C-alpha cells in the first residue's frame, strides 16, 4: 500500500536526531522511502548492503585522489548515508526490524567508514608520502569506534541509574519530568535548546554523524583534508569529554538522589491494616 509523506514522518522520524540528518537527509530519505515501502521484497538489510556498495564506490573515488574524484566520492558518501537512513525507516514503517538487522547495520556502517578512511587517507599518503595522512587514518578509525562504544556505555549507565530511582519513586519521577518551567525563568540557553528540540534537532550539535560527514564530505569537497579532519577530531573529542563530565557529575550525585528517593518513598508508605 502507498503511504503519504506525513505517515512516513510520523512513523519513522526519530523524536531527536542529528542536525545533518534532520536538514540534509530526512527530506530526501522520506521521499525515497515512499517509493520503496510498497515493495516488501526490498528489506532493510538489502538497503544496508546497497548503502555499503555505494560507500565502496565512494571509497573508489577517494582512492583516485584528484580534485574532482574527491568531490564525487563526497557526494557518493552522502548518498550512501541517505540509503543507510532508509533501512531504519523501512524497518519502522513495515515492522520488519530485527535484532540481527540492528547488528547488521552497525557492522556494515563500520566497514564502510573503515574502507572510505583507508581509501581517502591511505591514497593521499601514497600520492604525497606524508605520514600525516597515516596518522589521520588511524585517528579517524579510532574515533569512529570510540564514539560508538562511549555513547552506548554512557546510555547504559544512565539508564541503570534512572531505572533504580524510578523503581523507588516512579510517580514522582514522571511528575518531575513533566513539570513545566515558568516562562519568566527560562534562560536563553533553555530557549535555544527548546527551539532545537521542537525542530527534532539534538542539542549536542557535533557528535558522531557530524564527525563522519565532516571527514568524508566537507573535507573532500573543500580539499582541506588535514585541517578539516583535525578540526573535526578536536570537536568530537571535546563533545565526548563533555559527555563523560556530565556522566561523572550524574554518578557523583546518584547516591544522594537514590537515598533521598528511598527516604521519600519510606515516608510516603502507609501500611495496610491486617
C-alpha positions in Angstrom: 0.0 0.0 0.0 1.1 3.5 -0.8 1.8 5.7 2.2 1.9 9.5 2.5 4.9 11.6 3.5 3.0 12.6 6.6 2.6 9.0 7.6 6.3 8.4 7.0 7.3 11.4 9.1 5.0 10.3 12.0 6.0 6.7 12.0 9.7 6.7 11.0 11.2 10.0 12.1 13.2 9.9 15.4 12.0 12.4 18.1 15.5 13.8 18.1 18.3 13.4 15.5 21.5 15.0 14.3 21.1 18.3 12.5 22.7 16.9 9.4 20.1 14.1 9.3 17.2 16.4 10.0 18.1 19.1 7.5 20.0 17.2 4.8 19.0 13.6 4.9 15.4 13.1 6.1 13.7 15.3 3.4 15.3 13.1 0.7 15.1 9.8 2.5 11.4 10.1 3.3 10.5 10.6 -0.3 12.6 7.6 -1.3 11.0 5.5 1.4 7.6 6.4 0.0 8.7 4.9 -3.3 10.3 1.8 -1.8 7.9 1.0 1.0 5.2 -0.7 -1.1 7.8 -3.2 -2.4 8.1 -5.6 0.5 10.8 -7.6 -1.2 13.1 -4.7 -0.6 14.2 -5.4 3.0 16.1 -3.1 5.4 19.1 -5.5 5.2 19.1 -5.1 1.4 19.2 -1.3 1.8 22.1 -1.7 4.3 24.0 -3.7 1.7 23.2 -1.1 -1.0 24.4 1.7 1.2 27.7 -0.2 1.7 28.1 -0.8 -2.0 27.6 2.9 -2.7 30.1 3.6 0.2 32.6 1.3 -1.6 32.0 3.4 -4.8 32.8 6.5 -2.7 36.0 4.8 -1.5 36.9 4.1 -5.1 36.5 7.7 -5.9 38.6 8.8 -2.9 41.4 6.4 -4.0 41.7 8.3 -7.3 42.9 11.3 -5.3 42.3 14.0 -7.9 40.2 17.0 -7.0 37.0 16.1 -8.9 37.3 12.4 -7.9 37.3 13.6 -4.2 34.2 15.6 -4.9 32.5 12.6 -6.5 33.5 10.5 -3.5 32.0 13.0 -1.1 28.7 13.1 -3.0 28.5 9.3 -3.1 29.2 9.1 0.6 26.3 11.4 1.2 24.1 9.2 -1.0 25.3 6.2 0.9 24.3 7.8 4.2 20.8 8.6 2.8 20.3 5.0 1.8 21.6 3.8 5.2 19.0 6.0 6.9 16.3 4.5 4.7 16.8 1.0 6.1 15.7 2.1 9.6 12.7 4.0 8.3 11.6 1.0 6.2 12.0 -1.3 9.3 9.9 1.0 11.4 7.3 1.6 8.7 6.8 -2.0 7.7 7.5 -3.6 11.1 10.4 -5.6 9.6 13.1 -4.5 12.1 15.1 -7.2 14.0 17.9 -7.5 16.5 20.1 -9.1 13.8 19.2 -6.2 11.4 20.5 -3.7 14.0 23.8 -5.6 14.3 24.0 -6.0 10.6 23.5 -2.2 10.1 26.1 -1.3 12.7 28.8 -3.7 11.4 28.4 -2.6 7.8 28.5 1.0 8.8 31.8 0.5 10.4 33.1 -1.4 7.4 32.1 1.5 5.1 33.8 4.0 7.3 37.0 2.0 7.6 37.3 1.4 3.8 36.5 5.0 3.0 39.1 6.2 5.5 41.6 3.8 4.1 41.0 5.0 0.6 40.9 8.7 1.4 43.9 9.0 3.7 45.9 5.9 2.5 45.6 7.2 -1.0 46.8 10.6 0.0 49.8 9.0 1.7 50.7 7.1 -1.4 50.4 10.2 -3.5 52.3 12.6 -1.2 54.4 10.3 1.0 53.3 12.4 4.0 53.0 10.3 7.2 50.4 12.8 8.5 47.8 11.0 6.4 48.6 7.7 8.1 48.1 9.3 11.5 44.8 10.8 10.3 43.7 7.4 9.1 44.4 5.8 12.5 42.7 8.6 14.4 39.6 8.7 12.2 39.1 4.9 12.6 39.8 5.1 16.3 37.4 8.0 17.0 34.6 6.4 14.9 34.8 3.3 17.0 35.3 5.1 20.3 32.3 7.4 20.0 30.0 4.4 19.4 31.5 2.5 22.4 31.5 5.5 24.6 27.9 6.6 23.6 26.5 3.1 24.2 28.1 2.7 27.6 27.0 6.2 28.8 23.5 5.4 27.7 23.6 2.1 29.5 24.9 3.6 32.8 22.4 6.5 32.7 19.5 4.1 32.1 20.6 1.9 35.0 20.7 5.0 37.4 17.3 6.2 36.1 15.7 2.8 36.5 16.9 2.4 40.1 15.4 5.8 41.1 12.2 5.1 39.2 11.8 1.8 41.0 11.8 3.7 44.3 9.5 6.6 43.2 8.1 6.1 39.7 5.2 8.5 40.2 7.5 11.3 41.4 10.0 10.7 38.6 7.3 11.0 35.9 5.9 14.1 37.6 9.3 15.8 37.7 9.9 15.0 34.0 6.6 16.6 33.1 6.8 19.7 35.4 6.8 22.9 33.3 9.2 25.7 33.8 7.6 29.2 34.3 8.1 31.3 31.2 9.9 34.1 33.1 12.5 31.6 34.4 13.5 30.2 31.1 17.1 31.1 30.2 18.3 31.8 26.7 20.2 28.5 26.8 17.0 26.7 27.6 15.1 28.7 24.9 17.7 27.7 22.3 17.5 24.1 23.4 13.7 24.1 23.2 13.9 25.6 19.7 16.2 22.8 18.5 14.1 20.1 20.2 11.0 21.5 18.6 12.7 21.0 15.3 13.8 17.5 16.2 17.5 18.6 16.4 19.6 17.2 19.2 21.1 19.9 21.4 24.6 18.4 21.0 25.5 19.8 17.6 28.7 17.9 16.9 28.5 14.2 17.5 29.3 11.0 15.6 27.2 11.7 12.5 28.5 15.2 12.1 32.0 13.9 12.5 31.6 11.4 9.7 30.0 13.9 7.4 32.7 16.5 8.1 35.6 14.0 7.4 34.1 12.3 4.4 32.0 15.0 2.8 33.2 18.5 3.9 36.9 17.7 3.9 37.0 16.2 0.3 34.6 18.9 -1.0 36.8 21.7 0.3 40.1 20.0 -0.4 41.3 20.8 3.1 41.7 17.2 4.2 44.2 17.8 7.0 42.8 20.9 8.6 39.1 19.9 8.4 39.8 16.4 9.7 41.9 17.7 12.6 39.2 20.3 13.5 36.5 17.6 13.4 38.6 15.3 15.6 39.0 18.1 18.2 35.3 18.9 18.1 34.3 15.3 18.6 36.8 14.8 21.4 35.5 17.9 23.1 31.9 16.6 22.8 32.9 13.2 24.1 34.8 14.8 27.0 31.7 16.8 27.9 29.6 13.7 27.9 32.0 12.0 30.2 32.0 15.0 32.5 28.2 15.1 32.6 28.2 11.3 33.4 30.7 11.7 36.2 28.6 14.5 37.7 25.5 12.4 37.5 27.3 9.4 39.0 28.6 11.6 41.9 25.1 12.9 42.6 23.4 9.5 42.2 23.9 8.0 45.7 22.4 11.1 47.3 19.4 11.1 44.8 18.8 7.4 45.4 18.9 7.9 49.2 16.5 10.8 49.0 14.1 8.8 46.8 14.2 5.9 49.3 13.6 8.2 52.2 10.7 9.9 50.4 9.2 6.5 49.5 9.5 5.3 53.0 7.9 8.4 54.4 5.0 8.2 52.0 4.4 4.5 52.7 1.2 3.8 54.6 0.9 0.1 55.6 -2.4 -1.6 55.1 -4.2 -2.8 58.2 -4.3 -6.5 58.9 
